[in-house]
């Protein structure tokens, strides 16, 4: 039998199958033009290679598309991780990153960065009176103004709440001050919130970085300067200095000590008599808090009340004062049978007035002690009464519904018009001591005080004059028709035990 030569197509077929199996999907086995089984297999393999190549290309395109989507998602996640969601400013993490870079450049001889930390003034009142949605609108508007006030190369960040920061790379004190003043001006202009216009100033702490300084130290020192600026009670700029750091550390110690003072009854109340000018009878007292500090002795309110207000501890402190003052009144009622109209005055802060639990707290104390609500007089400043928002009015009206009397303190120091008195739910107006000091020999001052008294009485309110230091002042005020008086002439603030001695002689001081 004669041997036939091998079909060359078989060799090409095997080679093609091996290359395709190896991943070369572009391989195609050449056709011979024959119409037999080998040609059919070749055609089938080539079709399969076409299909595989199409599938692979589609798969590559999908992988590329998904990779691009993942890359975009990663970029967005990184952006979100470095961005404040409300204002779209940089967040604290982003600020720390740019500060770290700027400090590294400074260590290599470049100019240092400057850091400004800002805290908005009275922002809590906007949230409380207009709502958090309005507050968010204000924060977004503030963010835009901050960005408009600086260069594109500067970094504006929101640190949280109403606290912002601005980082100025390669800066100096002159430029940093200029930018800070520009920010003050920008934020002092009113903002449109719905149909209302609100003004939201700011306090700014400024720190120029020192060689070798860490990010944490730079931020802490700028923050310290900001708190010092905020203590000045109006929009201002404070440049960091080492003495501020010591003061803040001392403040931190005092905060801890104050918490302990409230818990361990280191606080005490002194009482100053309030006198009926017509009869000389003691009609009540004002409760004034003192702090028996274990190391620094007896501290006056101006030494710790501002700190309590700044830290929010004023609420706990106010609760302590109110409870103990009303308890003391109840003790006098039981032990001394003081007149049924005898009252105690207690000062409250803006923070307390804006606390929605205030009314319930007062109700609980009155119920606990059995003291009638009319024997409690709550004092609030003139600015609190006039500038108060919805929450403040809620608290004032709630106290009046309980039967508590309300008194405006320090009247005449902040407002030229008293027309608002007719609209406020108050009972008594306390004329500030600055209006009383010149009564003895200043005829014009007498006329002015007489006019103030006339207007107070025209509003159907009682008048009380504080800061009376002489018999002549007391007599002039009595002749003018002022109902009550308070001051060193009648008695200085003293502990409850010493006040008892004043109740002798039918409770008369004149």
C-alpha positions in Angstrom: 0.0 0.0 0.0 1.4 3.3 -1.1 2.1 5.9 1.9 0.3 9.2 1.4 2.0 12.6 2.3 0.7 14.3 5.5 -1.8 17.1 4.9 0.1 20.4 5.6 -3.1 22.0 6.8 -3.0 19.8 9.8 0.3 21.2 11.0 -1.1 24.8 10.5 -4.2 23.8 12.3 -2.3 22.5 15.3 -0.1 25.6 15.4 -3.1 27.9 15.2 -4.9 26.1 18.0 -1.8 26.3 20.3 -1.4 30.0 19.7 -5.1 30.7 20.3 -5.0 28.6 23.5 -1.9 30.7 24.5 -3.9 33.9 24.4 -3.2 35.2 20.9 -6.7 35.7 19.8 -5.6 37.6 16.7 -4.4 34.2 15.2 -6.3 33.0 12.2 -5.6 29.7 10.4 -5.3 30.2 6.6 -8.0 28.7 4.3 -6.9 26.3 1.5 -10.1 26.6 -0.5 -10.7 22.9 -0.1 -14.1 21.7 1.0 -13.4 18.8 3.3 -13.4 18.0 7.0 -10.1 19.7 7.7 -11.3 22.9 6.0 -14.5 22.8 8.1 -12.4 22.4 11.3 -10.2 25.4 10.3 -13.3 27.5 9.6 -14.8 26.5 13.0 -11.6 27.4 14.8 -11.3 30.8 13.1 -15.0 31.6 14.0 -14.3 30.7 17.6 -11.2 32.9 17.6 -13.4 35.8 16.3 -16.0 35.3 19.0 -13.3 35.0 21.7 -11.6 38.2 20.5 -14.9 40.1 20.5 -15.7 38.8 24.0 -12.2 39.7 25.3 -12.4 43.3 23.8 -15.8 43.8 25.4 -14.4 42.5 28.7 -11.4 44.9 28.5 -13.7 47.8 27.8 -15.9 46.9 30.8 -12.8 46.5 33.0 -11.5 49.8 31.8 -14.9 51.5 32.4 -15.2 50.0 35.9 -11.6 51.0 36.7 -12.4 54.6 35.7 -15.5 54.6 37.8 -13.6 53.2 40.8 -10.9 55.8 40.3 -13.6 58.6 40.2 -15.2 57.2 43.3 -11.9 57.1 45.1 -11.2 60.7 44.1 -14.7 61.7 45.4 -14.2 59.8 48.6 -10.9 61.5 49.1 -12.6 64.9 48.4 -15.4 64.1 50.8 -12.9 63.1 53.5 -11.2 66.5 53.2 -14.4 68.6 52.7 -17.0 70.0 55.1 -20.3 68.8 53.7 -22.3 71.9 54.7 -20.1 74.7 53.4 -17.9 72.7 50.9 -14.9 74.3 52.6 -11.8 72.3 53.7 -12.3 70.4 56.9 -10.0 70.0 59.9 -8.2 67.1 58.3 -7.5 69.1 55.1 -6.4 72.1 57.1 -3.9 69.9 59.1 -2.5 68.6 55.8 -1.9 72.0 54.3 -0.5 73.3 57.6 1.9 70.3 57.7 3.1 71.1 54.2 3.5 74.8 54.9 5.4 74.1 58.1 7.7 71.7 56.3 8.4 74.4 53.7 9.1 76.9 56.5 11.7 74.5 58.0 13.5 74.6 54.6 13.8 78.4 54.8 10.5 79.6 53.2 8.3 82.2 54.9 6.1 80.7 57.7 2.4 80.3 57.4 -0.1 82.4 59.4 -3.2 80.8 60.9 -6.4 82.6 61.7 -9.1 80.9 63.8 -12.5 82.5 63.8 -15.5 82.0 66.1 -18.8 83.7 65.2 -20.3 86.0 67.7 -23.9 85.3 68.9 -24.4 82.5 66.4 -26.2 80.4 69.0 -28.9 83.0 69.2 -29.5 82.7 65.4 -30.0 79.0 65.8 -32.3 79.4 68.8 -34.5 82.1 67.4 -34.5 81.4 63.6 -33.9 77.6 63.6 -31.1 75.4 62.5 -32.0 75.7 58.8 -31.5 79.4 59.0 -28.3 78.8 60.9 -27.0 76.6 58.1 -27.8 79.3 55.6 -25.8 81.7 57.7 -22.8 79.4 57.8 -22.9 78.9 54.0 -23.0 82.6 53.5 -20.1 83.1 56.0 -18.1 80.5 54.1 -18.6 82.4 50.8 -17.6 85.7 52.3 -14.4 84.1 53.8 -13.4 82.8 50.4 -14.0 86.1 48.8 -11.8 87.8 51.4 -8.7 85.7 50.7 -6.5 84.6 47.8 -7.0 81.4 45.9 -3.7 80.1 47.4 -5.1 80.6 50.9 -7.0 77.8 52.6 -10.4 78.4 54.3 -11.7 75.6 56.5 -14.6 75.0 58.7 -13.5 73.3 61.9 -17.0 72.5 63.2 -20.0 74.4 64.5 -19.5 78.1 64.0 -15.7 77.9 64.1 -13.6 78.5 61.0 -9.9 78.8 60.1 -7.9 80.5 57.4 -4.3 79.5 56.5 -2.1 82.0 54.8 1.0 80.4 53.3 4.3 82.3 53.3 2.9 85.2 55.3 3.9 87.7 57.9 2.1 89.7 60.6 1.4 92.7 58.5 -0.4 90.8 55.8 -2.1 88.5 58.2 -3.5 91.5 60.1 -4.7 93.0 56.8 -6.5 89.8 55.9 -8.0 89.5 59.4 -9.3 93.1 59.2 -10.8 92.4 55.8 -12.6 89.4 57.2 -13.9 91.4 60.1 -15.3 94.0 57.8 -16.9 91.3 55.5 -18.6 89.5 58.4 -19.8 92.7 60.0 -22.2 93.3 57.1 -25.7 92.0 57.5 -26.9 88.8 56.0 -30.2 88.1 54.4 -31.9 85.1 56.0 -35.4 84.7 54.5 -37.1 88.0 55.0 -34.8 89.0 57.9 -31.4 90.6 58.1 -29.0 89.3 60.7 -25.5 90.4 61.7 -23.0 87.9 62.8 -19.6 89.3 63.8 -16.5 87.3 64.6 -13.6 87.0 67.0 -10.2 86.2 65.4 -7.1 84.6 66.9 -3.9 85.1 64.8 -0.7 83.1 65.1 2.4 83.3 62.8 4.1 79.9 62.9 7.5 79.6 64.6 10.4 77.5 63.3 10.0 73.8 64.2 6.4 74.3 65.5 4.0 71.4 65.2 0.6 71.6 63.6 -1.1 70.8 66.9 0.8 73.6 68.7 0.1 76.1 66.0 -3.6 75.4 66.0 -3.8 75.4 69.8 -2.0 78.8 70.1 -4.2 80.4 67.4 -7.2 79.0 69.2 -6.0 80.5 72.5 -5.7 83.9 70.9 -9.2 83.5 69.5 -10.6 82.9 73.0 -8.8 86.0 74.2 -10.4 88.0 71.4 -13.8 86.6 72.3 -13.4 87.7 75.9 -13.3 91.4 74.7 -17.1 91.1 74.0 -17.0 92.5 70.5 -15.6 91.6 67.1 -11.9 91.9 67.5 -8.5 90.4 66.5 -6.0 89.1 69.0 -2.4 88.1 68.1 -1.0 85.2 70.1 1.4 85.9 72.9 2.8 83.5 75.5 1.0 85.1 78.4 -2.3 84.1 76.8 -1.3 80.5 77.0 -0.7 80.8 80.7 -4.0 82.5 81.2 -5.8 79.8 79.2 -4.2 77.0 81.3 -5.2 78.9 84.4 -8.7 79.1 83.0 -8.8 75.4 82.3 -7.8 74.8 86.0 -10.6 77.1 87.1 -13.1 75.3 85.0 -12.3 72.0 86.8 -12.3 73.8 90.2 -15.7 75.4 89.5 -17.3 72.0 88.7 -15.9 70.8 92.1 -17.1 74.0 93.8 -20.7 73.4 92.6 -20.6 69.7 93.7 -18.9 70.4 97.1 -20.9 73.5 98.1 -17.9 75.9 98.0 -20.3 78.5 96.7 -22.2 80.8 99.0 -24.8 83.5 98.7 -24.6 87.0 100.0 -27.7 89.1 100.3 -28.2 92.8 99.8 -31.3 94.5 101.2 -33.9 96.2 99.0 -35.8 98.9 100.9 -39.1 100.6 100.5 -38.0 104.3 100.2 -41.3 105.6 101.6 -41.4 103.5 104.8 -37.8 102.4 105.2 -39.0 98.8 105.5 -36.9 96.0 104.0 -39.1 94.6 101.3 -36.6 92.0 100.0 -33.1 91.0 99.2 -31.0 90.4 96.1 -29.0 87.1 96.1 -25.4 87.4 95.0 -23.1 84.4 94.6 -19.6 84.2 96.0 -17.0 81.4 95.7 -15.1 80.3 98.8 -12.1 79.1 96.9 -10.0 76.8 99.0 -6.7 78.5 97.9 -7.6 82.0 96.6 -10.2 82.9 99.3 -13.5 84.6 98.6 -13.9 85.3 94.9 -16.3 87.9 93.5 -18.7 87.1 90.7 -16.7 89.0 88.1 -13.8 86.6 88.8 -15.7 83.5 87.7 -19.1 84.3 86.2 -17.7 85.2 82.7 -15.9 81.9 82.6 -19.1 80.1 83.6 -21.0 81.8 80.8 -18.2 81.0 78.3 -18.1 77.3 79.2 -21.9 76.8 79.6 -21.5 76.1 83.3 -23.6 79.1 84.0 -26.7 76.9 83.7 -25.6 74.6 86.6 -24.4 77.6 88.6 -27.7 79.5 88.0 -29.6 76.4 89.2 -27.6 76.3 92.3 -28.1 80.0 93.0 -31.8 79.9 92.4 -32.4 76.8 94.5 -30.4 78.0 97.5 -31.8 81.5 97.4 -35.4 80.3 97.4 -34.6 77.8 100.2 -33.1 80.6 102.3 -36.3 82.7 101.7 -38.4 79.8 102.9 -36.2 79.5 106.0 -36.7 83.2 106.8 -40.4 82.8 106.3 -40.5 79.9 108.8 -38.0 81.1 111.4 -38.5 84.9 111.3 -42.1 85.2 110.0 -41.0 87.8 107.5 -43.7 89.8 105.7 -45.7 87.7 103.2 -44.6 90.2 100.5 -40.9 89.8 101.3 -39.1 88.7 98.1 -35.7 87.5 96.9 -34.1 88.6 93.7 -32.0 86.3 91.5 -30.1 87.2 88.4 -30.2 85.0 85.3 -27.9 84.9 82.3 -28.8 84.8 78.6 -27.8 81.2 78.5 -30.2 80.3 81.3 -33.0 82.3 79.6 -32.5 80.3 76.4 -32.6 77.0 78.2 -36.0 75.4 77.5 -35.8 73.7 80.9 -35.8 76.9 82.9 -39.5 77.2 83.5 -39.8 73.6 84.7 -36.8 74.1 86.9 -38.3 77.1 88.6 -41.6 75.3 89.0 -39.9 72.4 90.7 -38.0 74.6 93.1 -41.2 76.6 94.1 -43.1 73.3 94.5 -40.2 71.8 96.6 -39.9 74.8 99.0 -43.5 75.9 99.1 -42.5 79.5 98.3 -45.2 81.5 96.4 -44.0 82.4 92.9 -44.8 86.1 93.6 -42.0 86.1 96.2 -39.4 85.4 93.5 -38.1 88.1 91.3 -35.9 87.2 88.3 -33.5 89.9 87.2 -32.4 90.2 83.6 -30.3 92.8 81.8 -31.8 95.4 79.5 -30.1 94.0 76.5 -31.4 90.5 77.2 -35.0 91.8 77.4 -34.7 93.8 74.2 -32.6 91.6 72.0 -34.2 88.3 73.0 -35.6 86.0 70.4 -38.4 83.5 70.4 -36.9 81.2 73.0 -36.2 84.2 75.4 -39.8 85.4 75.0 -41.0 81.8 75.6 -39.1 81.7 78.9 -40.1 85.2 80.0 -43.8 84.6 79.3 -43.6 81.1 81.0 -42.1 82.7 84.1 -44.9 85.3 84.2 -47.5 82.6 83.9 -46.0 80.8 86.9 -46.5 84.1 88.8 -42.8 85.0 89.0 -42.0 88.7 88.9 -39.5 89.9 86.3 -37.2 92.9 86.7 -35.0 94.7 84.2 -31.5 95.2 85.7 -29.1 98.0 84.8 -31.7 100.1 83.1 -30.5 103.1 81.2 -27.0 101.8 80.2 -27.7 100.5 76.7 -30.8 102.0 75.1 -32.0 105.5 74.5 -35.7 104.6 74.1 -37.8 102.9 76.6 -40.9 102.5 74.5 -40.2 98.8 74.5 -41.1 98.6 78.2 -44.8 98.6 77.4 -44.3 95.4 75.3 -42.2 93.4 77.7 -43.7 91.1 80.4 -41.8 92.8 83.3 -42.9 94.1 86.6 -40.0 96.2 87.9 -37.3 98.4 86.3 -34.0 98.8 88.2 -32.4 102.1 87.4 -28.6 101.7 86.9 -26.3 103.2 89.5 -24.6 105.4 86.9 -27.8 107.5 86.8 -27.9 107.8 90.6 -24.4 108.9 91.4 -24.9 112.6 90.5 -28.2 113.2 92.2 -26.8 115.0 95.1 -25.5 118.1 93.4 -26.4 117.9 89.7 -29.7 119.5 88.9 -29.7 118.2 85.3 -29.2 114.7 86.5 -32.1 115.1 88.9 -34.3 116.2 86.0 -33.2 113.3 83.9 -33.8 110.7 86.6 -37.2 112.3 87.3 -38.1 111.9 83.6 -37.0 108.3 83.6 -39.1 107.6 86.6 -42.1 109.3 85.1 -41.8 107.2 81.9 -41.4 104.0 84.0 -44.5 104.8 86.0 -46.4 105.7 82.8 -45.7 102.1 81.6 -47.4 100.8 84.7 -44.2 99.5 86.2 -42.4 99.8 89.6 -39.1 101.6 89.8 -36.1 100.5 91.9 -32.9 102.6 92.1 -29.6 100.8 92.8 -26.3 102.3 93.9 -27.7 104.5 96.6 -24.8 105.5 98.8 -26.1 108.6 100.7 -29.1 109.7 102.7 -29.5 112.6 100.3 -29.8 110.3 97.3 -32.3 108.2 99.1 -34.4 111.3 100.0 -34.3 112.8 96.5 -35.4 109.5 95.0 -38.2 109.2 97.6 -39.4 112.7 96.7 -39.4 111.8 93.0 -41.7 108.9 93.7 -39.2 106.1 93.3 -40.6 103.1 95.1 -37.6 101.1 96.2 -33.9 101.5 96.7 -30.7 99.4 97.0 -27.1 100.3 97.7 -24.4 100.6 100.3 -26.3 103.2 102.2 -28.8 100.5 103.2 -26.3 97.7 103.5 -23.6 95.8 101.6 -24.1 92.2 100.4 -23.6 90.0 103.4 -24.2 86.3 104.4 -27.7 85.3 105.5 -26.7 85.2 109.2 -25.7 88.9 109.1 -28.8 90.0 107.1 -31.0 88.6 109.9 -29.7 91.4 112.2 -31.2 94.0 109.8 -34.7 92.5 110.3 -34.8 93.9 113.8 -36.7 97.0 114.5 -39.7 96.0 112.4 -37.4 95.5 109.5 -36.7 99.2 109.0 -33.4 100.7 107.9 -34.3 104.4 107.7 
